[in-house]
Structures are given as C-alpha cells and as structure tokens.
Amino acid sequence: MEPYTGNRNEAFAAAAAANIPYDVVTGGEGTPIDRGLQGTVLHLNDYIKATGLDMNDVWEGLMEPVVWRDGRVFGMPYGPDMRVLYMNIDLYLNGGLDPAVGPQTWDEFEEAIQKTTQKDAAGKLTVAGFPPDWGSNGTWLFMLPLLQLGGSRTNDDRTKMTFNTPEGIEAFTFVKRLWDLQDGFAAIKEFQESARPSGRDRGAALVNAKCASIYMTYAERKQQIIPIDPDYEFGYTGFPLPPNAARQVSLGGAWIHMVSGWTEVAEESFALLEFLARPENTLAFTKTFDRVPVRKSATLSEEFHENDPFVLHMSENMQHRTSTLGFGVPGSDQMRQQVLTGGWVGSIWNGEVGIQEALATAEEQMNIIAEEWRKELGI
C-alpha cells in the first residue's frame, strides 16, 4: 500500500463535487470547526452518547480544535504529538551546563544559548545555541511564550484573533532576543544552508552538533534520531518558563478524523472513529512512533510508557499540551495558509518591521478572514 501524498482538503472537495464523497475524512486541527459549521462534516454528539464513549478520558487539549462553543463535536483526534526541548549533551557540558536538568527559566535559557553558540575565526556560526525556527513549530514558536504569559490567541467567544496584546508583544520580544543572541536571523539562516539543508532533518542538526538545543516533537526520537544513531543520548526538558509565567505549555499537532456530511453510513463511519480511539488501538500506533494516545488512561498506563523516562516525561506533561494551529475560530485553516505562513514573522526577526506594527497588521488580516467566515455562516 502506497502512502497518500496528495492534498486531503482538495481531494475531499473534489469527491463531494463529483457526488462521490468519502464517508470518513481526515484533516488538520484547523479544519473541523470550519467543516462542521459549513455542514460538510457531521457533529458526533449523538453517536458519542449512543456508544457511551467516555470523552472525559480524552485529553482536553486535543478536543479544543474539534468542539464548537455550543458543545458540538466535529471530529475525533488521533496520532497527536507534543514537543520538548532536546539538548546536545556534549555541547551543554562543554558550555559548563547540566543537560540532565536543562534551562528552566527564560534567563537560564538565554545564558545557555550564549554559552553553547560557537563561531569560527572569521566570526561565522559553527554551532547555533538554539535556532528558534528549526524545530517542529517553525515560524509559530512565538505562540508558546504567548500562552506561557497568559495570553490568548482568540477572544472568549472565538470570533476574533487576539495576537496584538501585551503578552503577544512580550512573546515576540523574547523570541527576537533569542535570535539576536546568536548574531541574528540572517546569520542563522546563512548557517542553516550548510547545517540543515533540508526542512525535515531536525534530528540530524542535533546529532551532528550543529545546534545545542532544539524544540521538536518527542516523535523525532524514533523518526529521526535513532535512524541516524541508535545509541545517541540527549538531554530533554520542557520549554523554559518566564518569571511571570501564568501556565506551563507544550505545543503539539494532531490529525482529526471526521464523518462526512454526505455519508449514507454515518453510524458505521463513527464506529470506525470509535474503533481507532480504543486504548489498545491508540497504543499500538503511538508506541511505534513516540506519539501520544488520545486517551488519558492509555497515556498514563505502564503499558504505554514502560517506565522509559523519556516517554514518562511526555505522559506527565500531556496535561499542558495545547494545539499549535487549532484555534477553534472559523477560518482558522485559511488564516494559517494566507497569513501565518507569510514572511511577516521573519521581517520581525530581521528587524525590518516593528513587533507591534507587524502584530497589528497580521491580526487585522486574520480578523478580516474571520469576519468573512462569520458572514458566510451567519454566526
């Protein structure tokens, strides 16, 4: 069987237009609310109630992108990941740092970056202490400190995006400072051409000592690090906290299974979703790939973590996980494609535009999209 490599959203739309729609569809965390409010996928509440599926056993952070504000559930998450700060042990030890503990605060993190960043005689980077966008979150790392500081990406009724806030400005200021501690955005981008030429070799950058620390999924251990060096050892810790932290946060992504609004076999389609969410099935998948079970009971079970300290760390911190891109605002996926993937974030890191100006512009662009969706949906 060949893995699917096409665009799932386009394939779903084309199938529906041809009157041969799927029964079950898969999408990213930005899609369930959009599709549910459009009626292209079904809400699952009646099927959940009929089957007695215990939704209290599903991690709350996984349900945020699929539950609308009126309580309708438009999908079931599967295969979620979560991120952690990996550390190159040798580089940390050479910098006089303890990789068994790692930096726990923003101040400690900045100190660690300074002590582990290295340059050659010409002043060119040879090791980046922490390249902010090399990890799993890429451009969107800023969302992590924003949430740590108690900020929110949306208003309470989830009709507008709210990045241009004191917390948002402080978050961007912090991440820009991390770039500047390593000679800035341009210097790291130049170094990246030789240190990390491919966008999918995060693990290699750590193993090959091109970066001293990197924020990426727990899954990178099995997917990237072990294939390079099965015996490679690394340090790990949660992302360092600001002095005025409102909460501990770990970002993550997931796929969502949804039942098509055109299906003629809705009960059978939901039965597949329920089957995939059973503890024994979610365990089989997640143990293979260092992903996280959707069920709390499975995540915290010894059968899952097997007393592996790395997996235990993931299990214990799942309570702090939130979605990177599942905002629950109608139009979220369009915002991701048209605004969040734009070059405005890099312009901040480069110093080409001020933080507040860029945030105000991006927030306005996203809220134009949100308003268009509200008008279309009549909400």
ZABA-61586 format. One line per 3 residues: number of its first residue (from 1); their letters; for each residue x, y negated, z negated of C-alpha. Coordinates in steps of 0.1 Angstrom, whole numbers. Layout:
// ZABA-61586
NUM> a> X:Y:Z; ...
END
This chain:
// ZABA-61586
1> mep> 0:0:0; 14:-34:10; 11:-63:-15
4> ytg> -12:-91:-5; 7:-122:6; -20:-144:21
7> nrn> -39:-174:6; -67:-159:-16; -87:-191:-16
10> eaf> -87:-193:22; -95:-156:26; -124:-159:2
13> aaa> -139:-189:20; -134:-172:54; -151:-140:42
16> aaa> -181:-159:28; -184:-180:61; -185:-147:81
19> nip> -212:-133:58; -189:-105:46; -179:-119:12
22> ydv> -159:-100:-14; -176:-86:-45; -147:-95:-67
25> vtg> -123:-123:-61; -90:-134:-78; -77:-169:-82
28> geg> -55:-191:-104; -66:-208:-136; -76:-239:-117
31> tpi> -103:-222:-97; -130:-206:-119; -148:-237:-131
34> drg> -148:-252:-95; -162:-220:-80; -187:-214:-108
37> lqg> -202:-248:-106; -204:-245:-68; -222:-212:-72
40> tvl> -196:-192:-52; -189:-170:-83; -213:-159:-109
43> hln> -214:-167:-146; -208:-135:-166; -226:-142:-198
46> dyi> -255:-117:-193; -231:-89:-182; -208:-96:-212
49> kat> -239:-94:-235; -252:-62:-219; -219:-44:-221
52> gld> -211:-56:-256; -177:-68:-245; -160:-83:-276
55> mnd> -150:-118:-263; -137:-126:-298; -109:-102:-291
58> vwe> -98:-122:-260; -72:-149:-267; -88:-183:-269
61> glm> -61:-199:-248; -70:-175:-219; -106:-185:-220
64> epv> -101:-223:-217; -99:-223:-179; -130:-200:-174
67> vwr> -156:-213:-198; -175:-244:-189; -186:-269:-215
70> dgr> -222:-254:-216; -207:-220:-225; -210:-203:-191
73> vfg> -181:-179:-185; -170:-178:-149; -142:-152:-149
76> mpy> -120:-128:-169; -83:-134:-172; -57:-108:-166
79> gpd> -19:-104:-165; -12:-137:-184; 24:-148:-190
82> mrv> 39:-170:-217; 71:-190:-218; 101:-191:-241
85> lym> 134:-209:-243; 162:-185:-232; 198:-192:-242
88> nid> 231:-180:-228; 248:-166:-259; 284:-173:-248
91> lyl> 277:-209:-238; 260:-216:-271; 287:-200:-291
94> ngg> 314:-220:-272; 295:-251:-280; 295:-243:-317
97> ldp> 258:-235:-317; 239:-205:-331; 220:-187:-303
100> avg> 204:-164:-329; 184:-194:-341; 185:-219:-313
103> pqt> 174:-255:-315; 142:-260:-334; 137:-298:-330
106> wde> 140:-323:-302; 171:-338:-319; 187:-304:-322
109> fee> 178:-296:-286; 194:-328:-273; 225:-320:-293
112> aiq> 226:-285:-278; 223:-299:-243; 252:-322:-248
115> ktt> 274:-295:-263; 267:-270:-236; 267:-292:-205
118> qkd> 301:-288:-187; 318:-307:-158; 349:-302:-137
121> aag> 379:-325:-134; 360:-346:-108; 331:-351:-132
124> klt> 308:-327:-113; 284:-304:-132; 295:-268:-136
127> vag> 270:-259:-163; 237:-276:-170; 227:-276:-206
130> fpp> 190:-274:-198; 178:-282:-163; 141:-292:-170
133> dwg> 126:-280:-138; 145:-248:-131; 122:-228:-154
136> sng> 87:-213:-149; 69:-246:-154; 90:-265:-128
139> twl> 77:-301:-124; 50:-296:-150; 72:-291:-181
142> fml> 61:-326:-193; 28:-310:-203; 45:-291:-231
145> pll> 57:-321:-252; 25:-340:-243; 5:-312:-261
148> qlg> 30:-309:-289; 25:-346:-297; -13:-340:-300
151> gsr> -21:-354:-266; -48:-340:-243; -49:-337:-205
154> tnd> -86:-344:-204; -113:-363:-222; -136:-344:-246
157> drt> -164:-337:-221; -139:-327:-194; -149:-352:-168
160> kmt> -116:-371:-166; -79:-366:-168; -60:-384:-196
163> fnt> -22:-383:-189; -17:-421:-192; -17:-422:-230
166> peg> 9:-429:-257; 15:-392:-260; 19:-388:-223
169> iea> 44:-417:-222; 64:-403:-251; 64:-369:-234
172> ftf> 78:-382:-202; 103:-404:-220; 116:-373:-238
175> vkr> 120:-352:-207; 137:-380:-188; 161:-382:-217
178> lwd> 169:-345:-212; 178:-352:-175; 199:-382:-184
181> lqd> 219:-362:-210; 232:-342:-180; 241:-371:-157
184> gfa> 205:-374:-144; 181:-359:-120; 202:-364:-89
187> aik> 233:-348:-104; 214:-317:-114; 197:-315:-80
190> efq> 231:-316:-63; 244:-289:-87; 213:-268:-80
193> esa> 222:-263:-44; 251:-240:-54; 239:-229:-88
196> rps> 204:-219:-80; 199:-220:-42; 166:-200:-44
199> grd> 135:-210:-63; 130:-175:-76; 164:-169:-92
202> rga> 159:-184:-126; 173:-154:-144; 204:-154:-123
205> alv> 211:-190:-133; 211:-179:-169; 231:-147:-165
208> nak> 257:-163:-143; 262:-191:-168; 250:-219:-145
211> cas> 227:-231:-173; 229:-228:-210; 192:-226:-216
214> iym> 161:-224:-195; 123:-223:-203; 107:-194:-184
217> tya> 83:-165:-189; 90:-136:-211; 84:-115:-180
220> erk> 116:-128:-164; 135:-104:-187; 123:-74:-167
223> qqi> 117:-91:-134; 150:-109:-130; 175:-105:-159
226> ipi> 175:-67:-162; 178:-61:-125; 210:-82:-125
229> dpd> 225:-68:-157; 206:-42:-177; 229:-48:-207
232> yef> 227:-86:-207; 219:-101:-241; 204:-136:-245
235> gyt> 191:-158:-273; 155:-170:-274; 133:-193:-294
238> gfp> 101:-213:-290; 103:-247:-274; 118:-272:-299
241> lpp> 93:-295:-317; 92:-333:-320; 95:-347:-356
244> naa> 58:-358:-355; 45:-325:-339; 8:-321:-340
247> rqv> 9:-285:-329; 31:-257:-317; 26:-250:-280
250> slg> 37:-224:-254; 26:-228:-218; 15:-200:-196
253> gaw> -2:-189:-164; -27:-162:-156; -48:-148:-128
256> ihm> -86:-147:-131; -110:-121:-118; -144:-134:-108
259> vsg> -176:-119:-94; -186:-133:-60; -218:-153:-58
262> wte> -227:-133:-27; -222:-99:-41; -251:-74:-40
265> vae> -235:-52:-66; -229:-77:-95; -232:-51:-123
268> esf> -207:-28:-106; -184:-57:-99; -184:-68:-135
271> all> -178:-32:-146; -145:-34:-127; -136:-65:-146
274> efl> -145:-49:-179; -125:-18:-170; -94:-38:-162
277> arp> -97:-56:-196; -99:-25:-216; -70:-22:-241
280> ent> -55:9:-225; -55:-7:-190; -42:-41:-200
283> laf> -14:-23:-220; -3:-2:-190; 1:-34:-169
286> tkt> 16:-57:-194; 42:-32:-208; 55:-27:-173
289> fdr> 61:-64:-166; 65:-80:-200; 32:-98:-196
292> vpv> 7:-103:-224; -25:-82:-230; -57:-103:-228
295> rks> -69:-86:-259; -57:-97:-293; -59:-62:-308
298> atl> -37:-49:-279; -12:-77:-281; -6:-73:-319
301> see> -5:-35:-317; 27:-15:-323; 18:4:-291
304> fhe> 24:-28:-272; 54:-44:-290; 71:-11:-301
307> ndp> 90:-32:-326; 110:-48:-298; 120:-82:-314
310> fvl> 115:-100:-280; 80:-86:-274; 72:-92:-311
313> hms> 81:-128:-307; 58:-130:-277; 30:-113:-296
316> enm> 33:-135:-326; 33:-167:-305; 4:-159:-283
319> qhr> -18:-178:-306; -1:-210:-295; -4:-204:-258
322> tst> -23:-228:-235; -28:-228:-198; -4:-249:-177
325> lgf> -29:-258:-150; -63:-245:-161; -77:-279:-173
328> gvp> -114:-270:-170; -121:-302:-151; -140:-298:-118
331> gsd> -115:-304:-90; -85:-291:-111; -71:-270:-82
334> qmr> -74:-299:-58; -56:-321:-83; -28:-296:-85
337> qqv> -24:-294:-48; -28:-331:-39; -14:-349:-70
340> ltg> 6:-327:-94; 28:-312:-68; 37:-346:-54
343> gwv> 70:-364:-57; 59:-389:-83; 73:-369:-112
346> gsi> 108:-368:-96; 105:-405:-90; 102:-410:-127
349> wng> 132:-388:-134; 152:-407:-108; 143:-440:-124
352> evg> 127:-452:-92; 94:-459:-109; 84:-467:-145
355> iqe> 67:-440:-166; 36:-459:-174; 31:-471:-139
358> ala> 35:-436:-124; 12:-421:-150; -15:-447:-144
361> tae> -13:-441:-106; -14:-403:-110; -42:-404:-135
364> eqm> -62:-427:-112; -57:-403:-82; -68:-373:-102
367> nii> -98:-391:-115; -109:-401:-80; -109:-363:-72
370> aee> -128:-356:-104; -154:-382:-96; -159:-368:-61
373> wrk> -164:-333:-76; -189:-347:-101; -209:-364:-74
376> elg> -209:-333:-52; -220:-311:-81; -245:-336:-96
379> i> -229:-335:-131
END
